[in-house]
Amino acid sequence: MDELLAEIPRDALRDGFTGQRMLVVPRPAVRRALQQPMTDQLMVTDAGFFPHAARHGRSRPDGGAENIVLLCTDGLGWARVDDAQVTVRAGDAVVVPARTSHEYAAAEDDPWTLWWFHFVGGYSRSAVEAARSAAGGPVTHLRDAAPVASLISQAMDGLDTGTAGGHVRATGAAWHALTHLIATGRRPAGRSMTPLERAVEHLRATAPRRTPVHVLAAMVGLSTSQLGARFRDELGVSPLQYQLQIRMAHARVLLDTTDLAIAAVARGCGYDDALYFTRQFTRTHGTPPSAYRERTR
């Protein structure tokens, strides 16, 4: 650990990391959310995904205003929370209480891939205490990190809308992530899902929103080529084709069970362009969506 401390800078690179995603809620919006039902109890203020984050690190001797969850899905790093200092490996989640001295950083030779979010609110203190109590310290060792990474991704999706409803969705995802950490810290070991199973679970949970392949691969601890090979070997399609199948299946449900206009069906399946949706549907099913609806009826 001392060697890691010596070799890793304490501040993140200014230019960020290739493929990163980061959402920061303006603080006036945070203050408004803390006056509203649900988000008054748990509000996600910041969230992000840093793949292979070389030279990433933070040092906050006086702690921060928010509670923090850090999730490593690949690589290696370290964290110090108060006087407890630990190595952080793939599958480890670190919970940092607000106003608590801490620092953390990626390893130089094998920098971590990190998912993270900051949160405040009335229930946040009890959630942090429960997670740390269940784990017996600041680190929860997850058998499957992908479900929590998926929830952090969903929290980012909610924040990305910039709306009160999106903030509520982020709250739900973050609360689910915290309860997952609490439950994991208390349950005995068992069989973990395969990386492919975790990837498929995320895609089904977040459909129809498309997840970039490099993000999905980082979530389950594989390279993009490894993930693609597993999809093709076991499912016969690429990750992008699998996501298309999910969208098209949802389109069939909407066409069969609703009277929504084709443009509304397209939006419900994650397509802003109805013409592009129609071309995709026709290519997949051999018939346009309007003709499909008439034929099935």
C-alpha positions in Angstrom: 0.0 0.0 0.0 2.8 2.4 0.8 4.2 1.8 -2.7 0.8 2.7 -4.2 0.7 5.9 -2.2 4.1 6.9 -3.4 3.5 6.4 -7.0 0.0 7.8 -7.6 -0.8 11.5 -7.9 -3.6 12.9 -5.8 -5.5 14.9 -8.4 -7.4 13.7 -11.5 -6.3 14.6 -14.9 -7.8 17.8 -16.2 -8.6 16.4 -19.6 -10.6 13.4 -18.3 -10.6 9.8 -19.6 -11.4 8.4 -23.0 -15.0 7.2 -23.0 -15.9 8.8 -19.6 -19.3 10.0 -18.6 -20.0 12.5 -15.8 -23.1 14.3 -14.6 -23.1 17.2 -12.1 -26.4 18.7 -10.9 -26.2 22.5 -10.5 -26.3 23.2 -6.8 -29.4 25.5 -7.0 -31.2 22.5 -8.5 -30.0 20.3 -5.7 -31.3 22.7 -3.1 -34.7 22.7 -4.9 -34.7 18.9 -5.0 -34.1 18.6 -1.3 -37.4 20.5 -0.8 -39.4 17.9 -2.8 -40.8 14.5 -1.8 -38.5 11.6 -2.3 -35.5 13.6 -3.4 -35.5 15.3 0.0 -34.6 11.9 1.5 -31.9 10.9 -1.1 -30.7 13.1 -3.9 -27.9 12.1 -6.3 -25.8 15.3 -6.8 -23.0 13.9 -9.1 -22.4 10.6 -10.9 -19.8 9.3 -13.3 -18.0 6.5 -15.2 -14.2 6.7 -15.6 -12.8 3.8 -17.7 -9.2 2.8 -17.2 -8.7 6.1 -15.3 -4.9 6.4 -15.3 -3.6 9.0 -12.7 -7.1 9.5 -11.3 -7.3 10.4 -7.7 -8.8 12.7 -5.0 -7.6 13.9 -1.6 -10.1 15.6 0.7 -8.5 16.0 4.2 -11.7 17.6 5.5 -14.1 15.3 3.7 -16.8 16.4 1.3 -20.3 17.8 1.6 -21.8 14.6 0.1 -21.7 10.9 0.8 -19.8 8.9 -1.9 -20.0 5.4 -3.4 -17.0 4.3 -5.5 -17.3 1.0 -7.5 -14.4 -0.6 -9.2 -15.2 -3.0 -12.1 -11.7 -3.5 -13.4 -8.1 -2.7 -12.5 -6.8 -1.7 -9.2 -6.6 1.3 -6.8 -6.6 2.2 -3.2 -8.7 4.3 -0.7 -8.2 5.7 2.7 -11.3 6.6 4.8 -10.4 8.1 8.1 -7.7 5.8 9.4 -8.7 2.7 7.3 -6.6 2.2 4.2 -7.4 -0.5 1.7 -6.5 -1.8 -1.7 -9.5 -1.6 -4.1 -9.9 -4.4 -6.6 -12.5 -5.2 -9.3 -15.7 -6.0 -7.5 -15.1 -3.7 -4.6 -17.4 -0.9 -3.6 -16.2 1.9 -1.2 -18.7 3.9 0.8 -17.4 7.3 2.1 -19.5 9.2 4.6 -19.9 13.0 4.2 -17.5 15.2 6.2 -15.1 12.3 6.6 -11.4 12.7 5.7 -10.5 10.5 2.7 -8.4 10.0 -0.4 -8.3 7.5 -3.2 -6.4 6.9 -6.4 -5.9 4.5 -9.3 -2.9 2.2 -9.5 -0.3 3.3 -12.0 0.3 -0.1 -13.7 -3.3 -1.2 -13.8 -5.6 1.8 -13.3 -9.1 1.1 -12.2 -12.4 1.5 -14.1 -14.6 3.4 -11.7 -18.3 4.1 -11.3 -19.3 6.6 -8.7 -22.0 8.8 -7.3 -22.4 11.4 -4.6 -25.6 11.8 -2.6 -27.3 13.7 0.2 -30.7 13.7 1.9 -32.5 12.7 5.0 -32.0 8.9 4.6 -28.4 9.1 3.3 -26.7 8.9 6.8 -28.6 5.7 7.8 -28.0 4.2 4.4 -24.2 4.8 4.7 -24.1 3.4 8.2 -26.1 0.3 7.2 -23.8 -0.4 4.2 -20.6 0.1 6.3 -22.0 -2.0 9.2 -23.0 -4.9 6.8 -19.6 -4.9 5.2 -17.7 -4.5 8.5 -15.9 -1.4 7.2 -15.8 1.0 4.2 -15.5 -1.8 1.5 -18.1 -4.2 0.3 -16.7 -7.1 -1.7 -19.3 -7.8 -4.4 -19.6 -11.2 -6.2 -21.2 -9.4 -9.1 -20.4 -5.7 -9.5 -22.4 -5.3 -12.7 -25.8 -4.9 -11.1 -24.6 -1.9 -9.1 -22.7 -0.5 -12.1 -26.0 -0.8 -14.1 -27.8 1.1 -11.4 -25.2 3.9 -11.3 -25.6 4.1 -15.1 -29.4 4.4 -14.7 -28.8 7.1 -12.1 -26.7 9.0 -14.7 -29.5 8.5 -17.2 -31.9 10.2 -14.8 -29.6 13.1 -14.1 -29.0 13.5 -17.8 -32.6 14.6 -18.3 -32.1 17.7 -16.1 -35.8 17.3 -14.9 -37.4 16.7 -11.5 -38.7 13.4 -12.8 -35.2 12.4 -13.9 -33.9 13.3 -10.4 -36.5 11.0 -8.9 -35.4 8.2 -11.2 -31.8 8.8 -10.2 -32.9 8.6 -6.6 -34.6 5.2 -7.1 -31.5 3.8 -8.9 -29.2 5.1 -6.2 -31.4 3.7 -3.4 -31.5 0.3 -5.1 -27.7 0.4 -5.5 -27.2 1.1 -1.8 -29.7 -1.6 -0.7 -27.7 -4.0 -3.0 -24.5 -3.1 -1.1 -26.2 -3.6 2.2 -27.7 -7.0 1.3 -24.5 -8.2 -0.3 -22.5 -7.4 2.8 -24.8 -9.6 4.8 -25.4 -12.7 2.6 -23.2 -15.8 2.3 -21.2 -16.5 -0.8 -22.9 -18.3 -3.7 -22.7 -18.7 -7.5 -22.2 -15.4 -9.3 -23.6 -14.6 -12.7 -21.4 -14.8 -15.7 -20.3 -11.5 -17.4 -22.7 -12.3 -20.2 -25.6 -12.8 -17.9 -24.8 -9.5 -16.1 -24.6 -7.7 -19.5 -27.9 -9.1 -20.6 -29.5 -8.2 -17.3 -28.4 -4.6 -17.6 -29.6 -4.3 -21.2 -33.0 -5.6 -20.3 -33.3 -3.4 -17.2 -32.4 -0.2 -19.2 -34.2 -0.9 -22.5 -34.9 0.9 -24.7 -32.0 3.2 -24.0 -28.9 2.0 -25.8 -25.8 1.3 -23.8 -22.5 1.8 -25.7 -20.5 -1.4 -26.0 -17.4 -0.1 -24.3 -19.6 1.0 -21.3 -21.3 -2.4 -21.2 -17.9 -4.2 -21.4 -16.4 -2.1 -18.6 -19.5 -2.7 -16.5 -18.9 -6.5 -16.5 -15.1 -6.4 -16.4 -14.4 -7.5 -20.0 -12.8 -5.8 -23.1 -15.1 -4.9 -25.9 -13.7 -7.7 -28.0 -14.2 -10.3 -25.2 -17.8 -9.1 -24.7 -18.5 -9.3 -28.4 -17.1 -12.8 -28.6 -19.2 -14.0 -25.7 -22.4 -12.5 -27.2 -21.7 -14.1 -30.6 -20.7 -17.5 -29.1 -23.6 -17.8 -26.8 -26.4 -15.7 -28.3 -25.4 -15.6 -31.9 -25.5 -11.8 -32.2 -23.3 -8.8 -31.3 -24.2 -6.6 -28.3 -25.6 -4.0 -30.6 -27.7 -6.5 -32.5 -29.0 -7.8 -29.2 -30.0 -4.3 -28.1 -31.8 -4.0 -31.5 -33.7 -7.2 -30.8 -34.9 -5.9 -27.5 -36.0 -2.6 -29.1 -37.8 -4.4 -31.9 -39.5 -6.8 -29.4 -40.8 -3.8 -27.5 -42.0 -2.3 -30.7 -44.1 -5.4 -31.5 -45.7 -5.2 -28.0 -46.6 -1.5 -28.5 -48.0 -2.2 -32.0 -50.0 -5.2 -30.8 -51.4 -3.8 -27.7 -51.8 0.0 -28.2 -53.2 2.5 -30.8 -50.2 4.7 -30.5 -49.1 6.5 -33.7 -46.0 5.1 -35.3 -44.0 8.1 -34.2 -45.0 7.5 -30.6 -44.1 3.9 -30.9 -40.7 4.9 -32.2 -40.1 7.2 -29.3 -41.2 4.5 -26.9 -38.5 2.3 -28.4 -35.8 4.9 -28.1 -35.9 6.3 -31.6 -36.3 10.0 -32.1 -36.5 9.6 -35.9 -39.7 7.8 -36.9 -38.4 7.2 -40.4 -35.3 5.6 -39.2 -37.3 3.4 -36.8 -39.5 2.3 -39.7 -36.5 1.3 -41.7 -35.0 -0.6 -38.8 -38.4 -2.4 -38.1 -38.9 -3.2 -41.8 -35.3 -4.6 -42.1 -35.9 -6.8 -39.0 -39.4 -8.0 -39.7 -39.7 -7.8 -43.5 -42.7 -5.5 -43.2 -43.3 -1.8 -42.1 -44.7 -1.3 -38.6 -48.1 0.0 -40.0 -48.4 -3.2 -42.1 -47.4 -5.4 -39.2 -50.1 -3.8 -37.0 -52.8 -4.4 -39.7 -51.7 -8.0 -40.3 -51.7 -8.9 -36.6 -55.2 -7.4 -36.2 
